[in-house]
Amino acid sequence: MNALALSHRAPSRALLIIGILLIATTLRAPITGVAPLLGMIRPYFDLGTTAAGALTALPLLAFAVVSPFGALLAREYGLERSLFFALMLVTAGIVLRSRDAAWCLYTGTWIIGMGIAIGNVLLPSLIKRDFPEKVTSITGLYALAMGMAAALASAVAIPLEHFWGWRHSLGTIVALPLAALAVWVMQVGAHTKPARDTAAPPHGGKVWSSALAWQVTLFLGLNSAIYYVAIAWLPTILQDAGLSAAHAGSLHGLLQLATAIPGLLLGPILARMKDQRAAAITVSSISAAALAGLLVAPEWAPLWTVAFGIGSGAAIILGLAFISLRTRNAHQAAALSGMSQCIGYLLAAIGPLAMGAIHDQLHGWAVPLGVTVALALAAAAIGALAGRRRQI
C-alpha cells in the first residue's frame, strides 16, 4: 500500500517541480526580451529615451503595487489558482503588447508586470511549503530556469526580428506562459494557502521604524535599481559604443545567464558565514567595477557583462536572504518582505526612467553609467550595515 502511494506521489511531485520551473521561465523573460528591440520600437512609435525606459519601469511599478497583495489573493483563492491567474495575466499582456498601437504596448506591459508580481511573491511560498527540505536546491533550479529563459529571450530577439519584425519577435515570448499553463492546469484543483511568511500588504509598525529594516530595504532596492538599469539600457549602451544589434542582444542574454550563477553557489557559502558584511560589500563592489568597466573600456564588454551579472544576481539573492536572516519570526519576515519589495521595486522603477532622462538631457551614457557606479558603491556601504549579525 505504501509503495503504491509512493508511486502515485512521485509523478505528482515531479509534475509540480516541472510546473514550478515553467512558471519561473515567465518571471523575467517577458521584461528582458524588450531591451534588444528598443532600437526598432523607439522609431516605430517615435519614443524618446525616457518613454522607452518606461517599458522597463512599468512592470517594476506593478511589482511595487501588486506584490504585497499576492498573499491576499492566494489566501482567498489558493496558491495554485492564483498562480494560474498570474500566468493568464502574463499571456494576455504579451499578446496585447504585440499589437500595433502604443497604448497596447504600455497597457500590455503593465498587465505583464501584474502577473509577474503575483508569481514572484507566490512561487517561493509554494516551494517553501511543498519542498521544505529542498528549498535551496529547488530555488537554485528555479533561478537557473528564470535566467536561462531570460537569456534565450534576449539572444533570439534580434534574429527573430530580422525574420518577422519586432512585434512578432516580442510576441513569441508567449510560448513560455502557454507551456506553463498547459502543465499548471493540472494543479488548479487544489486550493491551498501560502506559507505564513509570504509578503503581505505593507503597513506601519515596528519594522518600518527599524534602522536595520531600512538598511535591508535600501540594499535590496539599490541593487535592484542598478540591475534594471542594465536590463533596460545595456543593448542600447553597447550599440552606441559600436556593437551590432545582434551582438548587443547576445551579451544581454549572457547577462541573464550570469545572474543565475550565484543562485547555484551562494547558499552554501552564506551558510558558513558568521555574518554577511564581507559578502554584501564584495558583490556590490563587483557590480560597481563592472559598470565602471563599461564606461572606460567598452571593448571588454563580455567581461564586464558577466561580472555585472554575477555581482547583481548575488546582491539581489543576498538582499532577499536578509529578509529571513534579520527577522525573528514569520510575521516579522512577512512585514519586512512587504516593505522591502514595495520600496525596492519603486527604486528599481525609478532607475531606468532616471537614466533615460539623463541620457536625453546630456546625449550620452557617461553620466548615467557614473551614477550607477555611485549607486553600487552606496549599496556596498549599506550592505556593510545590513550584513551585520543582528535581528530587528
N, C-alpha and C positions, 0 to 999 in steps of 0.2 A: 504493500500500500504506500509506504514511504517512498519507495523507488519510483512508483507510478506518479506520485505527487511531484517528485523532483523532476521527472521527465517532462511534465507539463510546465513546471515553473521555469526551467532553464530557457526554453524558447521564448517565454513571455518576457523574461529579464533581458534576453539578448535583443528582442524586438524593441524593448524600452530603450536600451542603450543606442540602438540604431536610430530610433526616433529622436533621442536627445542630440546625437551627433548631426542629424539632418537639420534639426532646428538651429543648432549652433552655426551651420553654414549660412543661415539667413540673417544673422545678427550683426554683420559688418559689411558683407559684400554689396548689398544694395546702396550703401553710402559710398564706399570706397571706389566702386565702379564708375562713379560720376567724374572724378577728378581728371582722368586721362582724356575725357571727352569735352572738357570745358573749352578747349580751343575751337571746337566745332559748334558747341551750344551757344557760346557768347555772341558770335556774329549772327547766328541764325535768329536770335531774339533781340539782338542789339543790346546786350547786357554789359554794364560796367564791371570792373573787378569786384567791387563791393557787392553788387547784385548777384554775381556769380558765387561769391563766398557764402551767400545766404543759402545756397543749395546744400552746403555742409552744416551751416549753423541751424537751419530749421529742424532737422532731426534731433539735434542736441537740445534745442529748446523744448521739443516734445519729450525728450528724456527727462528733463528737469521738471516739467509739469506733470507728466503721466506716471513716471516711475514709482513715486511714492504711493500711488493708488492701485498698483498692480496687486498688492496683497489683499486689498478690499475686494477686488474683482474675484480673486481666487477663493476667498472665504465665502463669497456669495454663490459662486457657480462651480467651484472646484478647480484644482490646478490644471487638470487635463483639458477641460473645456475652455479655460481661459487661454491656455497655450494654443489651442486650435483656433480660437478667435484672433489671437495675435498673428498667427500665420495667414489667416484670411485678410487681415488688415495689410500686411506686407504685400501679399499678392495683389490686392486691389490697388494699393498705392503704386506698385511698379507698373501695372497696366495703365493707370491714369497718367503717371509721369511721362510715359512714352507717347502720349497723344500730341497732336500738332497745335498746341496752344500754350502760351506762357503760364496762364492760370492753372492749367493741368500739371505743368512742370512743378510748380511750387506747392499746389494742393496735394498732389501725389507724394511729393517728398515729405510733407508734414504727416500724411497718413502712414507712410513707411516708418517714420520716426515713432509714431504712437505704437505700432505693432512691435517694433524692436524694443521699445521701452518696456513693454509688458514682458516680453521674452527675457530681457536682460535681468529683470527682477525675479521672475518665477523659475527660470531654469536652474539656477544654483540652489534654490529652495527645494526643487524636486530631487536634485542629486543628493543633497544633504539628508532628505527624508528617506529616500528609497535605497541609497547606497552609502549609509553612514560609515561603513568600514572601508570604503574605497573612494572617499571624497577627493583625495589628492589625485589618484590615477584617473578617475573619470573626468575631473576638472581639467587635467592636463590634456586628455584626449579631446575634450570639448574646445579648449583653447586652440589646439592644433587644427581641428576641423574648421574653426572660425577663421583662423589665419590662412589656411590653405585655400578656402573658398574665396576670401577677400583677395588673395594673391592672384588666383585664377581670373577673377572678375577684372582686376586691373590689367593683367597681362594680355588678355584676349580682347579688351575693349577696342583698341585701335585696329587690329586685324579684322575684327567683325565690322567695324565702321567702314573700312575700305570696301567690303562686300555689300553691306546692306544699309549704310548710313547710320548716323548716331542714334536715331530714335530706335531702330530695331536692335542695334548693339546694346543700348541701355535696357531694352525690353527683354532680351534673352535671359537676364538675371532671374526672371520669373520662374525659370526651371527649378531653382533652388527651393522656394517655398512650396511649389507644387509637389515636388518629390517628398518634402517633409509632410505635407498634408496627406499624401497617399498612404504614408506609414502611420502617422499620428492619429488618423481617423479611427484606428483600432483601439485607441486608448480613451476615446471620448466617453465611453460608457461609464467610466469611473468618475467619482465625484468626491475627491479627497482634498483636504485642506493643506495650505502651505506650511512650511516649517515656522516655528514661533518667532525666529529672528529675521524673517523676511521684512524688507523695508516697509514701514508704514508711513502715512502722511506726516510730514514734518510739523512739529508743534513746539511751543515754548517749553521750558523746563530746565532741569539742571544741565542737560547735555549742551543746550545752546548757550549756557553761561560758562561752560568749561573751556579754559585756555587750551587744554590738551585736545578737546574735541575740535576746536578751530584749527589747531595745528595739523591734525589728521585730515580735516576737510580741505585745507589750503594745499597740503602736499598732494592730495589726490587731484584737486581742481587745477592747480598749476600744471602738473604733468599731463593731465587730460587736455588742457588748452594747447600746450605745445604739440602734443600728438596730433590733435585735429587740425592745427595749422598745417602740419606736414601732410596730413591726409588730403586737405583741400588744395594745397598750392604746390606740392613737390613737383608734379609733372610740369606745371607752368614755369616754375623756377628753373627747372632743368632745361626746358625748351628755350627759355630766354638766355640760358648760358650756352646754347648752341647744340644741344642734343636733339635728335629726331623725336617726333611724337611717339613712335613705336618704342624707341629705346627708353624714353622717359616713362612710358606706361609699364614697361617691363621692370624698371627699377622701382616704380610704385608698388608693383606686385611683390618684388623682393623685400620691400619694407614690411609688407604684411606677413610674409613668412618669417622674417626676423623677429617680429613681435611675439610669435608663437613659441620661440625657443625658450625664453625664461619660464614659460608655463610648465615645461617638462623638467627644468633643472632647479628652479628657485625654492620649491617646497622643502626638499631635504636640506638645503643649505641653511634656510631660515630656522629649521628645527634645531640646528646645532648652535645657534647664536644666543648669547645671554641677552642682548638687546639688538636692535636693528639700525642703530645710528650709522655705522660704517656702510651698511647696505644702502640705506637711503641716500647718503652723500655720494656714494660711488655711482649708483645708477643715474641719478640726476646729472652728475658731472659728465658721465659718458654722453648723455643727450646734449649737454652744452657743448662739449668738444666736437661732436658730430655736426651740430648746426654751425659752429664756427668754421669747421672744415668746408662745409658747403659754401660759406661766404668767401673764404680766402683761396680755396683750391678746388673749384667745382669739377676739375678734370678727374679728380679722385672720387667722383660721386658714388660709385658702387660701394667703396669702403665706408663712406660717411652714411650711406643709406642703411647698410647692415648694422653699423654701430648705433645709429639712432633707433632703429627698430628694436635692438636688444635693450638699449637703455630705457626707452619709453615703455616698452612692453613690461620690463621688470618693475619699473616705477609704478605703473598702474596696478599690477598684481600686488606689489608691496602695500600700496595705499589701501587696497581692498582688504588685505590681510590685517592691517591696523585696526579695522572695524571690530574684528573679533579679539585681537590681542590687547586692545586698550579699553575693553569693557568688561564688566563683572558678570553680566547675565544676559539672557536672550532679549529681555525687554530693553535693556540699555543698548544692546547691539542693534536692535531694530531702529531705535531712535537715532543713533549715530549714523546708521546706514541711510535713513531717510534724509537726514541733514546733509551728509557728505555728497549724496547723489544729487540732491536739489541744487546746492551751491556749486558743487563741482561741475555739473553739466552746464550751469549758467555761465561759469567762467570759460568752459570749453566752447560754448556757442559764441561768446564774445570774441574769442581768439581769431578765427578765420575772417570774421567781419572786420575786426580792427586792422588786421594785417592787410586785407584787401583795400581798406580805406587809405592806409598809409601809402601803399603802393600807388594808388590813384593820385594821391597828392604829390608824391616825390618821383613817380615814374621809374621806380627801380626796387629791387629786393634787398639792397644792402641794409637799410634801416629796419625793415621788418625782421630780417634774419638776426640783426643785432639785438632787437627787442626780445626775440625768442631765446637767444643765448642768455640774456639777463634774467628772464623768467625761469630758465632752467637752473641758473645759479641760485636764485631766490628759493626755488624748490629744494635745492640741496641744503640750504641753510635751515629751512623749515623742517626738512626731514631729520636734521640733527636733533631737533626738539621732539618731533613726533615719534622718533625711533627709540626714545628712552624707555626703559622698562618700568612703565607706570600705568596705572589704570584710572579711569575717570571716577 
